[in-house]
Amino acid sequence: MEVYTVTVATGTSEYSGTNNYIFVTLVGEKGESERTLLDNPGLDFCRGAVDQYKVTSPSPLGSLLLVRLEKQRYWVEDNWFCRYVTVEPPGGEKVLTFPCYRWFIGDFKLEIREGTAKTLRDDSLPQLLAHRKTELQERRMTYRWVTWASGIPRCIDAKTEADLPQDARFDNEKRSDFEYSLKYALLELSLKKMAIRFGKSWNDLDDFKRIFWKLRSPIAEYCMEHWKEDWFFGYQCINGSNPRMIQRCKKLPDNFPVTPDMVQSSIAPRTNLDKELKAGNIFLLDYAIMDGIPTNTIRGKPQYVAAPLCLLYQHPDDGLIPIAIQLEQTPGPDTPIFLPKDPPLAWLLAKMWVRTSEFQVFQLLSHLLRTHLVIEVFCVATLRQLPAVHPIYKLLAPHLRYTLEINCRGRTQLISADGIFKRVVSTGGDGLLILAQREYKVLTYRSLHPCYDFTDRGVSQLPNYFYREHSLMLWEAIHSFVSGMVSLYYQSDHDVHQDLELQAWIRDITQEGFTELPNFGLHSKLTTREELSTLLSVAIFTSTAQHAATNNGQFDWCAWVPNTPCTMRHPPPTNKDEVTMEMVMATLPDVSQSCVQMAITWHLGRPQPDAIPLGQYTEEYFTEELAQELIERFRTELKEIESYILTQNEGLELKYLYLLPSRIENSITI
C-alpha cells in the first residue's frame, strides 16, 4: 500500500470555502489512487484553510501526471475556490505542486497538471496530450469571440458581467467595493445637486469649488489653483492623463496658418518661430480625429465638440507653453487663431476647448480603446488557445485578472446607449463609437511599443517628460524579465515556430481579435524568440504601466471641471472680442454634469483596495526554481525604479507618481 500526503489550499477571498464533499484521485503513469473523500463536511475547506490528508494507492503510481478534484453537493450547494494542491509521494520524494486557482461550481470535476510549465513539444504521453486538448476544447466553448460593434476590437461573448464564468468574475470583496464606491460617488453628487441647483449653469468659475466635498486629492486641488496658467497647460500635455498625444512639429500644418509675427511675443528673444521649428522646440496637439464627430443631446439640449490644433513651444525659461490655438480643422474668418496676447477670457476659453477635446480622446481612445479593448483581445485569445500548463499562459494570467468583467461593465454602464457617457459627455451616443472606429482604423502594433512611440512622435528629448522617462525604465524591466522567461522555455527560434498552441494563439489575436486592421503590423505567425518577447512585453506593459498612466490620474486632472470639461453646451467662439464670462459659464458643463464628471472620475481613478502591484504574483503559477529566480530579479529591478522615482520627486511641488511600480496594478481591473 502506497501512502501519499496531499495538501489542499482553499482561497482566501470571501465565500471561497465550502461545506460540500471534496474528493481527490491521484493519476500517475502506472495507474490511479483510490478516490478519496478529503473533508469532514462543514469542517474542512474553510476560507484560507490549508488542509492535509493521506491518500492511498494499492501499488506505486509512478510519475504523477494529474490530480483529479471533484466537488459534490452536501445539503446545499456551496461553491469552492481551490488555490493549489501539493502531493508528497512515499519515501520522502520531492513534493509536487499542482496550481489550480479555479472555482468549483455545482457538481464539478477538474484535472490539474503539476506546476512545471510545458509547451506542447514537452509532452509525449497520450494522457497528457489528451488533457491539453480537452482543456482547450472546453475553454473555447466557454470563452467565445463576439463583435460588440463593427470597427473596433472584438471581445468576449457576454452581454453583461453576469454571463461570464466565475473564474473571470470579480471576487466578492472586489464586487462589493466596486458597487459601493459607485453608489457612494453617485449619492454624494446627488446631495451636491440638491444643495446647489439641478441642471443649472454655474455663476462663475469659483462656483466649481462647491463640489469639492469629501472627494478631493492634492493634485486636483493644485489643479484648481493653477489651471489657468500656460505652463500648467503644457505640463498636462506630457504628464497628465493623456501624455502620448503631443508630437514634434517640424513644419506647420497647411490648415494651421500661424505666422511668425503672431507668436513672436511668446518666443524667447533673439530667435523666431522658423528657427525654433528647425531646432525641434515646437510641438503640436492635433485633434483632427474629432472633426465632424456627431454630438450628444442631453435633456433635449445639443452639446458641442471641437477639433483643435494647438501649437506649443519649449521655452528656455517657462517650459512647455501653448502659443497658438485654432479650434477647428478648416481655417477661415470664423475660425480665429487664439493667442496668449488675446483678451484673457478668450485665451482661457480656447484652452478649455482643447482640454474638452482632450477629455474625449483620453477617455475613449488612449484609455478605453488602447488599453482595455486591446488587452481584452490578448485575454480572450489566451483563454481559448493556451492550456494552463503552457508557460505563456502562466506568464500572462496575472496580467489578465478581472479585465473581462471590468470591460463588460464598461460596455453596459459607461458607453452603452443609456450609459454614463450618454448622460454627460459630448461624444455620448453615436459619437463615441465613431471616434473609436476612427482610431481603430489607424491603430498600429508599433504605436503600442513605447520606444517606437516616443521616437515616432519626435519627443525623445522633450525635457521633464516624466511619463516618457518612467515608461522606458519600466519597459526595459518588463522586456528583460519576459525575455528571460521566453529563453527559459524556448531554446531556439525553431521552438517558437514549432509551438502549435502558440501559433494558434497569435492567429486568434490577429485574425479573430484585431479584425479589419490590414495595417496593424502584427503578423499571424511568430518565428523568433525576440518577436515573442516583444509581443508579450507590449501586452504586459499595456495592461500595467500604460493603463496606470492613463487611468490613475483622471480624478486629479478632471475633478476641477473647467480644466478638463466632459462636454460643452455652446459652440466654439468665432470672435475673440465677444468672449464674456457669461459665455464661458453657459458653455461649461452645468451643475449636474459637473457632479457626475467629478464622481465618476473619482470612482474609476481611485486606488483599488485589492490591487496587486506590478510584479507581485499572489497566484504562483510557476513552480520551477529558475522561473522564480527571474521573478525575484524582476521585483528587484522594480524596487530600484521605485526608489529612483521617489528620489526624483523629492522637493517637487507637482509630483509625478502614476508610474511608481507600487501604484501600478498587475492588470486592468478598473
Secondary structure, DSSP 8 states (H G I E B T S, - for coil): -EEEEEEEEE--STT----SEEEEEEEETTEE---EE---TTTSS-TT-EEEEEEEESS---SEEEEEEEEE--SS---EEEEEEEEE-GGG---EEEEEEEEE-SSEEEEEE-SS---GGG--SHHHHHHHHHHHHHHHHHS-EE-SSTTS--EES-SSGGGS-GGGS--HHHHHHHHHHHHHHHHHHHHHHHHS-TT---SSGGGGGGG-SS---HHHHHHHHHTTSHHHHHHHHHHSS-TT--EE-SS--TT----HHHHGGGS-TT--HHHHHHHT-EEEEE-GGGTT----EETTEE-B----EEEEEEETTTEEEEEEEESSSS-BTTB-EE-TTS-HHHHHHHHHHHHHHHHHHIIIIIIIIIIIIHHHHHHHHHHHH--TTSHHHHHHGGGSTTHHHHHHHIIIIISSTTSHHHHH-TTTTHHHHHHHHHHHHH--HHHHSHHHHHHHTT-TT-TT-HHHHHHHHHHHHHHHHHHHHHHHH-SSHHHHHH-HHHHHHHHIIIIIISTT-TTS---SS--SHHHHHHHHHHHHHIIIIIHHHHHTTHHHHHSSGGGS-S-BSS---S-GGG--HHHHHHHS--HHHHHHHHHHHHHHHS--TT--BTT--SS----SHHHHHHHHHHHHHHHHHHHHHHHHHTT-SS---TT-GGGSBSS---
